[in-house]
């Protein structure tokens, strides 16, 4: 460790690149569809995310694997098929439309063996949630400059989604906001996103309740302001490292929000 600390920044970068190159040349773990799976990047409530490469391509991509037997998609086969159809159609709309530096780029979705696969741009970096955890452990804080840099990018991405595309993300949380080099923000995970018709309201309850607005918690119609509320919660957490509303008890948390 002492030797590593004594190295110059450029030398550390070179070592990291060499390790990365070795990793990139290793044999695939498995193949899914037309993609070689190279690495397991993480797991969430609905499935896993892998680093993949197309058979014929050079670029690395991220592939999300969603197990359709998850009860969240419905009690029986019919319910599940309907849920999947909705997700695929929403992602198809989003895939065609989203071109913004702070929004993840989707490539394609496909079904295989009762699993839904979503292929998207691979974002280098870590979720904002991990930064919160790391700073808390070190008993450090975000600087005001960092907070503004991240939050302004978040606002620009939401303005693009809401004003230009009429898309409500509906699950904006620190784990869906990736921070890359120089804190470049990328909003990811549009699995719950909905495109809304002009002046209409959305009603389904989705997403993470910690960052949910009162309308969602009370099952009332809501619009893009649900994302604005969530971004306010994220801003609060960047300043304090704690979410504005917190309880281990779901009912107590809902009461605090409302």
Secondary structure as the mmCIF struct_conf table of DSSP 4:
data_model
#
loop_
_struct_conf.conf_type_id
_struct_conf.id
_struct_conf.beg_label_comp_id
_struct_conf.beg_label_asym_id
_struct_conf.beg_label_seq_id
_struct_conf.end_label_comp_id
_struct_conf.end_label_asym_id
_struct_conf.end_label_seq_id
HELX_RH_AL_P HELX_RH_AL_P1 UNK A 2 UNK A 6
BEND BEND1 UNK A 7 UNK A 7
HELX_RH_AL_P HELX_RH_AL_P2 UNK A 9 UNK A 24
TURN_TY1_P TURN_TY1_P1 UNK A 25 UNK A 25
BEND BEND2 UNK A 26 UNK A 26
HELX_LH_PP_P HELX_LH_PP_P1 UNK A 27 UNK A 28
BEND BEND3 UNK A 29 UNK A 29
STRN STRN1 UNK A 30 UNK A 32
TURN_TY1_P TURN_TY1_P2 UNK A 33 UNK A 34
STRN STRN2 UNK A 35 UNK A 43
BEND BEND4 UNK A 45 UNK A 46
STRN STRN3 UNK A 47 UNK A 54
TURN_TY1_P TURN_TY1_P3 UNK A 55 UNK A 56
BEND BEND5 UNK A 59 UNK A 59
STRN STRN4 UNK A 60 UNK A 67
TURN_TY1_P TURN_TY1_P4 UNK A 68 UNK A 69
BEND BEND6 UNK A 70 UNK A 70
HELX_RH_3T_P HELX_RH_3T_P1 UNK A 71 UNK A 73
BEND BEND7 UNK A 75 UNK A 76
HELX_RH_AL_P HELX_RH_AL_P3 UNK A 77 UNK A 97
TURN_TY1_P TURN_TY1_P5 UNK A 101 UNK A 102
STRN STRN5 UNK A 103 UNK A 103
HELX_LH_PP_P HELX_LH_PP_P2 UNK A 104 UNK A 105
STRN STRN6 UNK A 106 UNK A 112
TURN_TY1_P TURN_TY1_P6 UNK A 113 UNK A 114
STRN STRN7 UNK A 115 UNK A 121
HELX_LH_PP_P HELX_LH_PP_P3 UNK A 122 UNK A 124
BEND BEND8 UNK A 125 UNK A 125
STRN STRN8 UNK A 126 UNK A 127
HELX_RH_AL_P HELX_RH_AL_P4 UNK A 128 UNK A 138
TURN_TY1_P TURN_TY1_P7 UNK A 139 UNK A 139
HELX_RH_AL_P HELX_RH_AL_P5 UNK A 144 UNK A 159
HELX_RH_PI_P HELX_RH_PI_P1 UNK A 160 UNK A 164
TURN_TY1_P TURN_TY1_P8 UNK A 165 UNK A 165
STRN STRN9 UNK A 167 UNK A 168
BEND BEND9 UNK A 170 UNK A 170
HELX_RH_3T_P HELX_RH_3T_P2 UNK A 174 UNK A 176
STRN STRN10 UNK A 177 UNK A 179
HELX_RH_3T_P HELX_RH_3T_P3 UNK A 181 UNK A 183
STRN STRN11 UNK A 185 UNK A 187
TURN_TY1_P TURN_TY1_P9 UNK A 191 UNK A 192
STRN STRN12 UNK A 194 UNK A 195
TURN_TY1_P TURN_TY1_P10 UNK A 198 UNK A 199
STRN STRN13 UNK A 202 UNK A 202
BEND BEND10 UNK A 207 UNK A 207
HELX_RH_3T_P HELX_RH_3T_P4 UNK A 209 UNK A 211
HELX_RH_AL_P HELX_RH_AL_P6 UNK A 214 UNK A 217
TURN_TY1_P TURN_TY1_P11 UNK A 218 UNK A 219
STRN STRN14 UNK A 222 UNK A 222
TURN_TY1_P TURN_TY1_P12 UNK A 224 UNK A 224
HELX_RH_AL_P HELX_RH_AL_P7 UNK A 225 UNK A 240
BEND BEND11 UNK A 241 UNK A 242
BEND BEND12 UNK A 244 UNK A 245
BEND BEND13 UNK A 248 UNK A 249
HELX_RH_AL_P HELX_RH_AL_P8 UNK A 250 UNK A 257
#
